[in-house]
Every structure is written in C-alpha cells, then in structure tokens.
Amino acid sequence: MNNSLFKLIGAAACAAILITSTLCAADSAPSPGTTQSPKKSSSHSYPFRGTVDSVDSSAKTITLDGKKSERVLHVTDDSLLEKDGKPAKLDEIASGDYAKGLLSKRDGSREILVKATFGPKPDKKGDKKAAAKSTAPTTPAQTASN
C-alpha cells in the first residue's frame, strides 16, 4: 500500500514539473515575426570583502588583492562609499584599506560597487576574546596568587 502511494505521489510530482516547464517554455517562446532582446543580468546585490590593492580614479575602479587573482570593482555615481564611518570620495580610498560591502552585476560581467566601507581591518574574533581576558578585572585572590 505504502509503495503504491509513493509511486502515485512521484508520478503526480513529475506531471506537475512537466506541465510547469511546458507552460514556462510556451510563455518565453517569441511570437513569430518578433525579435527577442538579450536578457538583462539580474541586479541583485551580494556581499564582498577584501584589501584594496590599487585605486584608479580616472577609470573609476578599485582593485582588491586576491589569493588567486585580483578583483576589479567599478564605481558609479550611485556607489555609496564610506571611510572610517564618514562619506568618502574615490580619491580618499588608499591601498591597504580593508573593504567590505555590496556588489551588483547590472552591466553584464562587470562588478559594480553598490555600497562599501573602507578602513582598518577588524580584529579576528579570537583576538577579541584574548583582549577581553587581558583587560578583565582581577580579583583579590588572583592578585595574591600572582
């Protein structure tokens, strides 16, 4: 009984997938006599982080260091830049700054900088715990044992 129930559910799922894919193909097929325009790339944003290798103000690009290759980020007039918590201009960004923010691929394969923050690289989580232990107040018992 259970085996035939699973087969029935599987067959229904396959039928639903086939129907959906057929309907989607029919919707996306161009009608006769029309030309299909090239697809635009999605404009969703995704995070990035890295260390600035170089800045080219004339080309409006920021190059990040990479383990395998460099990464070129293109800056537009809509890009939001911050350095040390304050709004910044492209010429204020320096080599060695730590960068993190959001990118988009609106123009095909070029990575467009949406928003970025530049400044010193933050401490690692392990370093924060070590720093917290070293600055922790000592008790009289700990002072006596030292």
MOKA-V66975 format. One record per helix or strand. SS is the DSSP state (H for helix, E for strand). FROM is the first residue (numbers start at 1). LEN is the number of residues. If there is no record, write none. Layout:
BEGIN
ss->[SS	SS]
from->[FROM	FROM]
len->[LEN	LEN]
END
This chain:
BEGIN
ss->[H	E	E	E	E	H	E	E	H	H]
from->[2	45	61	71	86	90	98	111	125	140]
len->[27	12	4	13	2	3	7	9	10	6]
END
